[in-house]
């Protein structure tokens, strides 16, 4: 049963809720959960830092430094009030971090036991160069990239599920329907390639969309601390994708 549809007992074991629950007494499980969340959504932070005007090298240093501090107990506790949703917490935390670091030379490296994440900044910068160059604010870019990361993760998870069940070919044929209803002619064309009727293709597409939405909700559940926040977070992210 997915976190989105299960009871609160199961929901409380999701990644971000685990981190929230363990804030006062950190555990290896909570640290691993936080590191995985940061690893999944780090690019939204990097894009935010770049849109705030930092050059490539400085943005890389600031992003790595931010996550090094975030993964420390005291830094996480300092952002207590923002822990409801990981997206909100992370945006608030990085905004405060940049304000505090603006006057400090980023060339001063951390040593000792500082925790670092393995981040592909080269690929991140390539992605950033493809971002809209209009009037979008850093906060808007952050939410958009967060939403797109979730969609990419949901698609990858869905592909893996279909592949594992021997239906990889079906997924590859029908994934184009996830972005909208292409109508009967397209169903017929896919049906010929799949040796299925148009009606059977339509049913398969309906199931694929259901699974996609379920996968998306499961991923969102990992970034909020309360089950009631899943639907509202979904609406926020869809609005970010539309540019509302």
Secondary structure, DSSP 8 states (H G I E B T S, - for coil): --TTTS-HHHHTTSHHHHHHHTSSS--HHHHHHHHHHHHHHHHHHHHHHHHTT--HHHHHHHHHHHHHHHTSHHHHHTTGGGTTBHHHHHHHHHHHHHHHHTTS-TTS---TT-------HHHHHHHHTTS--SS--HHHHHHHHHHHHHHHHHHHHHHHHHHHTT-HHHHHHHGGGGGS---HHHHHHHHHHHT--HHHHHHHHHHHHHHHHHHHHHHHHTTBSSTTHHHHHHHHHHHHHHT-
